[in-house]
Amino acid sequence: MPPLLVWRDPRHFDHRGDRPCALCGTPTPLRSHQGEPAHKVCAEAWLADHPDSTRFVSDTPTRPQRTHA
């Protein structure tokens, strides 16, 4: 199963418009942490094939995650 990225930070959405995804070429409003246009699903698939890469990363948690009983 490919790793799931957490892209909740609003900076991943570019309100200026769509640009071609760097991985599949279809338009997307999403941007990686480096500003590279990429669909989240495309980035996750790429990351599954390149597990040691830091090209696509999840957001840093802003608060501790709690586990529910």
C-alpha positions as CSV (number, residue, x, y, z in Angstrom):
1,M,0.0,0.0,0.0
2,P,1.5,3.4,-0.9
3,P,2.2,5.8,1.9
4,L,-0.5,8.4,2.4
5,L,0.6,12.0,2.6
6,V,-1.0,14.5,4.9
7,W,-1.4,17.8,3.0
8,R,-3.8,19.7,5.2
9,D,-1.9,23.0,5.2
10,P,-3.8,25.5,3.0
11,R,-0.5,26.4,1.3
12,H,-0.8,23.2,-0.8
13,F,-3.8,24.8,-2.7
14,D,-2.8,27.5,-5.2
15,H,-5.7,29.9,-5.7
16,R,-4.0,31.5,-8.7
17,G,-5.0,28.6,-10.9
18,D,-4.2,25.1,-12.1
19,R,-0.8,24.1,-13.5
20,P,0.1,20.8,-15.1
21,C,1.0,18.1,-12.6
22,A,4.7,17.4,-12.7
23,L,4.0,13.7,-12.7
24,C,1.0,13.1,-14.9
25,G,0.6,16.3,-16.8
26,T,-3.1,17.0,-16.1
27,P,-4.0,20.3,-14.4
28,T,-4.1,20.6,-10.6
29,P,-4.4,23.4,-8.1
30,L,-2.3,21.4,-5.6
31,R,1.4,22.2,-4.8
32,S,4.0,20.2,-3.0
33,H,6.0,21.8,-0.1
34,Q,8.5,23.0,-2.7
35,G,5.7,24.6,-4.8
36,E,5.8,21.8,-7.5
37,P,2.4,21.2,-9.0
38,A,1.3,17.7,-8.2
39,H,-1.8,15.7,-7.4
40,K,-1.7,14.2,-3.9
41,V,-2.4,10.7,-5.4
42,C,0.4,11.2,-8.0
43,A,2.8,12.2,-5.3
44,E,1.8,9.2,-3.1
45,A,2.3,6.8,-6.1
46,W,5.7,8.4,-6.9
47,L,6.7,8.2,-3.2
48,A,5.8,4.4,-3.2
49,D,8.3,3.9,-6.0
50,H,11.0,6.2,-4.4
51,P,10.7,5.5,-0.6
52,D,14.0,7.2,0.3
53,S,13.2,10.5,-1.5
54,T,12.2,13.7,0.2
55,R,10.6,15.2,-3.0
56,F,7.1,14.8,-1.4
57,V,6.6,14.9,2.3
58,S,3.7,15.2,4.8
59,D,2.9,18.3,6.7
60,T,4.6,18.6,10.1
61,P,2.0,17.9,12.8
62,T,1.0,21.2,14.6
63,R,-0.2,19.4,17.8
64,P,0.2,16.0,19.3
65,Q,-2.0,13.3,17.9
66,R,-4.3,11.8,20.5
67,T,-5.4,8.2,20.4
68,H,-9.0,7.5,21.3
69,A,-9.9,4.5,23.5
